[in-house]
Amino acid sequence: MHKKDIAVENFKKHYNCCQSVACAYCEEFGISERDMFRLTEGFGSGIGGLKDTCGALMGVFLIISLSNSAGDMSNPKLTKQDTYDRIMKAAADFKENNASLYCRDLKTEDGPQPLPCCMKCVESAAKWLDEVYFKDK
């Protein structure tokens, strides 16, 4: 099963948008799904319900950080700029595909999750990770 499909299934199980994306990839980083679920709980609905940056995109940012960081606490700048550059690329691609980075613009309907507009963002975010970010890794 593709990670995109796992992310969508997570969302159908009422994981928030960030949890849906991040939990689809947690195994690759040696993080339990439970811990990833807990870490990302506050990032759904545009960061804790603020309708700011899309939670699905926040999940992408988290996975990029986990994947790209050297984890060198004695030299914190070692990979930081490269990680920022990759996040900016992900944000630009997400905006191109979805017209905005912000939940307040993307969430075009109200009601209980899983909303189709949010499902589209979860699918788009995980698809980007699969097809662009991890394509050559």
Backbone as JSON, one array per atom type, in Angstrom:
{
  "sequence": "MHKKDIAVENFKKHYNCCQSVACAYCEEFGISERDMFRLTEGFGSGIGGLKDTCGALMGVFLIISLSNSAGDMSNPKLTKQDTYDRIMKAAADFKENNASLYCRDLKTEDGPQPLPCCMKCVESAAKWLDEVYFKDK",
  "N": [[0.85, -1.18, 0.0], [0.57, 2.2, -0.85], [2.04, 5.09, 0.72], [0.48, 7.36, 0.54], [-2.08, 6.26, 0.39], [-2.24, 5.09, 2.89], [-2.15, 7.38, 4.48], [-4.6, 8.58, 3.75], [-6.37, 6.59, 4.66], [-5.79, 6.76, 7.4], [-6.84, 9.3, 7.89], [-9.53, 8.84, 7.43], [-10.03, 7.34, 9.65], [-10.3, 9.23, 11.51], [-7.96, 10.48, 12.39], [-6.19, 13.55, 12.79], [-5.39, 15.95, 10.17], [-2.6, 16.42, 10.07], [-1.6, 14.31, 11.67], [-2.47, 12.2, 10.08], [-0.84, 12.27, 7.78], [1.84, 12.31, 8.85], [1.9, 9.99, 10.48], [1.75, 8.01, 8.57], [4.32, 7.71, 7.72], [5.94, 7.18, 9.9], [7.18, 4.76, 10.66], [9.46, 4.49, 9.06], [11.26, 6.06, 10.35], [11.75, 5.0, 12.79], [9.94, 5.63, 14.76], [7.27, 5.14, 16.9], [3.88, 4.61, 15.91], [2.02, 5.47, 17.75], [3.52, 7.35, 19.29], [4.11, 9.24, 17.29], [1.54, 10.01, 16.62], [0.78, 11.23, 19.02], [2.67, 13.32, 19.14], [1.88, 14.93, 17.01], [-0.67, 15.76, 17.46], [-1.56, 18.38, 18.07], [-1.43, 19.8, 15.68], [-3.36, 19.74, 13.74], [-6.13, 20.99, 11.76], [-5.15, 23.43, 10.79], [-2.99, 24.12, 12.55], [-3.69, 23.48, 15.52], [-6.4, 24.23, 15.34], [-6.39, 26.87, 14.58], [-6.63, 27.51, 11.97], [-4.49, 28.14, 10.35], [-1.43, 27.41, 8.79], [-1.9, 24.6, 6.75], [-2.63, 21.49, 8.23], [-1.97, 19.02, 7.06], [0.12, 19.75, 5.42], [1.88, 20.59, 7.39], [2.5, 18.09, 8.43], [4.0, 17.11, 6.29], [6.19, 18.87, 6.47], [7.24, 18.04, 8.93], [8.04, 15.41, 8.34], [9.96, 15.91, 6.36], [11.84, 17.26, 7.94], [12.57, 15.22, 9.77], [13.68, 13.41, 7.99], [15.76, 14.82, 6.75], [17.41, 16.16, 8.6], [20.6, 16.22, 10.17], [20.78, 15.75, 12.79], [22.71, 16.66, 14.48], [23.56, 17.91, 17.29], [25.71, 19.33, 18.26], [26.45, 20.84, 16.16], [24.22, 22.58, 15.11], [23.54, 23.98, 12.8], [24.27, 22.5, 10.64], [22.57, 21.04, 8.79], [20.4, 22.65, 8.67], [19.71, 24.89, 6.91], [19.44, 23.58, 4.45], [17.3, 21.9, 5.04], [15.33, 23.86, 5.51], [15.2, 24.91, 2.9], [14.17, 22.71, 1.52], [11.7, 22.51, 2.74], [10.57, 24.92, 1.93], [10.35, 24.39, -0.8], [8.51, 22.27, -0.75], [6.3, 23.66, 0.29], [5.84, 25.55, -1.75], [5.18, 23.84, -3.9], [2.9, 22.58, -2.83], [1.2, 24.77, -2.58], [0.95, 25.46, -5.27], [-0.44, 23.22, -6.2], [-2.75, 23.25, -4.65], [-3.7, 25.8, -4.29], [-3.44, 27.33, -1.97], [-1.74, 27.65, 1.22], [-3.0, 27.66, 3.54], [-5.26, 26.62, 6.0], [-7.64, 28.04, 6.48], [-8.3, 28.95, 3.94], [-8.37, 26.62, 2.46], [-10.18, 24.87, 3.66], [-13.14, 24.45, 2.67], [-15.65, 23.76, 3.42], [-17.93, 23.11, 6.09], [-18.38, 21.06, 9.0], [-18.39, 17.71, 10.39], [-15.31, 15.86, 10.47], [-14.31, 13.16, 8.33], [-13.82, 15.68, 6.06], [-14.32, 16.21, 2.57], [-12.71, 18.25, 1.35], [-10.56, 18.47, 3.09], [-9.6, 15.88, 3.02], [-8.61, 15.86, 0.44], [-6.37, 17.52, 0.76], [-4.79, 16.02, 2.54], [-4.3, 13.77, 0.96], [-2.96, 14.99, -1.21], [-0.67, 16.02, 0.08], [0.66, 13.7, 1.09], [0.99, 12.34, -1.3], [2.77, 14.05, -2.61], [5.05, 13.71, -0.99], [5.58, 10.98, -1.51], [5.91, 10.95, -4.37], [7.59, 13.05, -5.09], [9.43, 13.96, -3.01], [10.49, 11.55, -1.78], [11.06, 10.11, -4.0], [13.6, 9.57, -5.17], [14.97, 8.52, -3.07]],
  "CA": [[0.0, 0.0, 0.0], [1.32, 3.45, -0.91], [1.91, 5.93, 1.9], [-0.67, 8.23, 0.28], [-3.28, 5.5, 0.74], [-2.21, 4.94, 4.35], [-2.53, 8.69, 5.02], [-6.04, 8.73, 3.55], [-7.03, 5.67, 5.6], [-5.66, 7.37, 8.73], [-7.79, 10.41, 7.98], [-10.87, 8.23, 7.53], [-10.14, 6.85, 11.03], [-10.42, 10.45, 12.31], [-6.71, 11.15, 12.72], [-6.25, 14.87, 12.18], [-4.69, 15.99, 8.89], [-1.16, 16.27, 10.31], [-1.4, 12.93, 12.12], [-2.69, 11.29, 8.96], [0.35, 12.25, 6.93], [3.05, 11.95, 9.6], [1.83, 8.6, 10.93], [1.97, 7.12, 7.43], [5.77, 7.6, 7.49], [6.69, 7.08, 11.16], [7.95, 3.52, 10.72], [10.75, 4.71, 8.4], [12.13, 6.83, 11.24], [11.85, 4.32, 14.07], [9.04, 6.28, 15.72], [6.03, 4.39, 16.95], [2.72, 5.36, 15.44], [1.43, 6.12, 18.94], [4.3, 8.55, 19.62], [3.91, 10.22, 16.22], [0.17, 10.46, 16.81], [0.79, 12.15, 20.15], [3.48, 14.5, 18.78], [1.24, 15.75, 15.98], [-2.07, 16.02, 17.81], [-1.88, 19.8, 18.09], [-1.14, 20.46, 14.41], [-4.47, 19.62, 12.81], [-7.01, 22.16, 11.56], [-4.36, 24.65, 10.64], [-2.24, 24.28, 13.79], [-4.52, 23.56, 16.71], [-7.68, 24.87, 15.08], [-6.22, 28.29, 14.24], [-6.84, 27.63, 10.51], [-3.28, 28.72, 9.76], [-0.83, 26.47, 7.83], [-2.61, 23.32, 6.65], [-2.04, 20.44, 9.04], [-1.37, 18.0, 6.19], [1.41, 20.3, 5.02], [2.73, 20.51, 8.59], [2.99, 16.71, 8.45], [5.09, 17.05, 5.3], [7.34, 19.57, 7.04], [7.8, 17.19, 9.97], [8.73, 14.28, 7.7], [11.17, 16.46, 5.75], [12.79, 17.52, 9.03], [13.09, 13.94, 10.25], [14.46, 12.79, 6.93], [16.9, 15.6, 6.29], [18.27, 16.65, 9.67], [21.73, 15.4, 10.58], [20.62, 15.48, 14.21], [23.99, 16.99, 15.11], [23.28, 18.98, 18.26], [26.91, 20.14, 18.45], [26.52, 21.71, 14.99], [22.82, 22.67, 14.71], [23.36, 24.61, 11.49], [24.79, 21.61, 9.61], [21.58, 20.74, 7.74], [19.22, 23.5, 8.87], [19.32, 25.65, 5.72], [18.97, 22.63, 3.44], [15.96, 21.51, 5.47], [14.45, 25.0, 5.21], [15.03, 24.98, 1.45], [13.28, 21.62, 1.13], [10.36, 22.88, 3.22], [10.07, 25.97, 1.03], [9.98, 23.7, -2.04], [7.26, 21.56, -0.48], [5.24, 24.66, 0.43], [5.55, 26.1, -3.08], [4.48, 22.81, -4.68], [1.58, 22.41, -2.23], [0.4, 25.94, -2.96], [0.66, 25.33, -6.71], [-1.44, 22.16, -6.39], [-3.95, 23.42, -3.83], [-4.06, 27.23, -4.33], [-3.13, 28.02, -0.72], [-1.09, 26.88, 2.29], [-3.73, 27.95, 4.78], [-6.5, 25.89, 6.28], [-8.79, 28.95, 6.35], [-8.63, 29.02, 2.52], [-8.54, 25.28, 1.91], [-11.35, 24.22, 4.25], [-14.24, 25.12, 1.98], [-16.91, 23.25, 3.93], [-17.97, 22.9, 7.53], [-18.98, 19.8, 9.4], [-17.46, 16.75, 11.0], [-14.31, 15.23, 9.61], [-13.4, 13.65, 7.31], [-14.37, 16.5, 4.99], [-13.64, 15.97, 1.28], [-11.66, 19.24, 1.07], [-9.4, 18.13, 3.93], [-9.1, 14.62, 2.48], [-7.81, 16.23, -0.73], [-5.08, 18.05, 1.23], [-4.03, 14.89, 3.08], [-3.86, 12.97, -0.19], [-2.0, 15.8, -1.96], [0.57, 16.12, 0.86], [1.34, 12.39, 1.09], [1.37, 12.05, -2.68], [3.99, 14.82, -2.87], [6.17, 13.02, -0.33], [5.85, 9.75, -2.27], [6.29, 11.13, -5.77], [8.62, 14.07, -5.29], [10.48, 13.98, -1.98], [11.11, 10.24, -1.59], [11.18, 9.46, -5.31], [14.97, 9.1, -5.41], [15.62, 8.09, -1.82]],
  "C": [[0.89, 1.25, 0.0], [1.06, 4.28, 0.35], [0.72, 6.88, 1.76], [-1.96, 7.54, 0.71], [-3.37, 5.28, 2.25], [-2.65, 6.26, 5.0], [-4.04, 8.91, 4.9], [-6.81, 7.82, 4.51], [-6.94, 6.21, 7.03], [-6.69, 8.48, 8.92], [-9.22, 9.9, 8.12], [-11.12, 7.68, 8.93], [-10.19, 8.01, 12.03], [-9.11, 10.92, 12.94], [-6.85, 12.56, 12.17], [-5.37, 14.86, 10.93], [-3.18, 15.81, 9.06], [-0.82, 14.84, 10.74], [-1.51, 11.95, 10.96], [-1.46, 11.15, 8.09], [1.56, 11.73, 7.7], [3.05, 10.49, 10.04], [2.02, 7.6, 9.8], [3.46, 6.84, 7.22], [6.58, 7.29, 8.75], [7.59, 5.86, 11.23], [9.35, 3.69, 10.12], [11.76, 5.42, 9.31], [12.24, 6.21, 12.63], [11.01, 4.95, 15.16], [7.75, 5.48, 15.73], [4.88, 5.26, 16.46], [2.05, 6.1, 16.6], [2.18, 7.4, 19.29], [4.12, 9.63, 18.56], [2.51, 10.83, 16.34], [0.11, 11.51, 17.92], [1.53, 13.45, 19.81], [2.74, 15.46, 17.86], [-0.2, 16.12, 16.3], [-2.45, 17.5, 17.71], [-1.72, 20.52, 16.77], [-2.24, 20.32, 13.36], [-5.27, 20.91, 12.74], [-6.22, 23.46, 11.54], [-3.63, 25.05, 11.91], [-3.2, 24.55, 14.96], [-5.83, 24.3, 16.53], [-7.6, 26.34, 14.73], [-6.49, 28.58, 12.76], [-5.69, 28.37, 9.84], [-2.72, 27.69, 8.77], [-1.54, 25.11, 7.91], [-1.88, 22.24, 7.44], [-1.39, 19.34, 8.2], [0.01, 18.46, 5.73], [2.38, 20.33, 6.21], [3.3, 19.1, 8.76], [4.13, 16.51, 7.47], [6.34, 17.69, 5.87], [8.03, 18.71, 8.1], [8.59, 16.03, 9.35], [10.0, 14.75, 7.0], [12.23, 16.69, 6.82], [13.41, 16.24, 9.54], [14.02, 13.3, 9.24], [15.78, 13.51, 6.66], [17.88, 16.02, 7.39], [19.4, 15.67, 9.98], [21.61, 15.02, 12.05], [21.87, 15.78, 15.0], [23.8, 18.19, 16.04], [24.51, 19.82, 18.56], [27.13, 21.09, 17.26], [25.1, 21.85, 14.42], [22.58, 23.25, 13.33], [23.73, 23.68, 10.33], [23.8, 21.37, 8.46], [20.38, 21.69, 7.77], [18.8, 24.22, 7.59], [18.81, 24.74, 4.61], [17.56, 22.16, 3.78], [14.96, 22.62, 5.18], [14.18, 25.1, 3.72], [14.06, 23.91, 0.96], [11.84, 21.91, 1.57], [9.76, 23.96, 2.33], [9.62, 25.38, -0.31], [8.65, 22.98, -1.86], [6.1, 22.53, -0.38], [4.85, 25.24, -0.93], [4.78, 25.1, -3.93], [3.06, 22.6, -4.15], [0.66, 23.56, -2.64], [0.02, 25.88, -4.44], [-0.46, 24.32, -6.96], [-2.76, 22.41, -5.69], [-4.42, 24.87, -3.69], [-3.75, 28.0, -3.05], [-2.38, 27.08, 0.21], [-1.94, 26.87, 3.55], [-5.07, 27.25, 4.87], [-7.72, 26.8, 6.07], [-9.23, 29.12, 4.89], [-9.01, 27.66, 1.96], [-9.8, 24.58, 2.42], [-12.6, 24.95, 3.75], [-15.61, 24.66, 2.46], [-16.81, 23.11, 5.43], [-18.63, 21.56, 7.81], [-17.94, 18.89, 9.99], [-16.49, 16.18, 9.98], [-14.73, 13.78, 9.39], [-14.12, 14.42, 6.19], [-13.62, 16.24, 3.69], [-12.53, 16.97, 0.99], [-10.4, 18.94, 1.87], [-8.77, 16.82, 3.45], [-8.2, 14.9, 1.27], [-6.44, 16.74, -0.31], [-4.2, 16.95, 1.78], [-3.46, 14.06, 1.93], [-2.78, 13.71, -0.98], [-0.65, 15.85, -1.24], [1.34, 14.8, 0.83], [1.79, 11.99, -0.31], [2.66, 12.8, -3.04], [5.2, 14.15, -2.22], [6.56, 11.78, -1.11], [6.5, 10.03, -3.61], [7.39, 12.13, -6.01], [9.76, 13.9, -4.28], [11.21, 12.64, -1.86], [11.34, 9.49, -2.89], [12.56, 8.84, -5.51], [15.67, 8.6, -4.16], [15.47, 6.63, -1.6]]
}
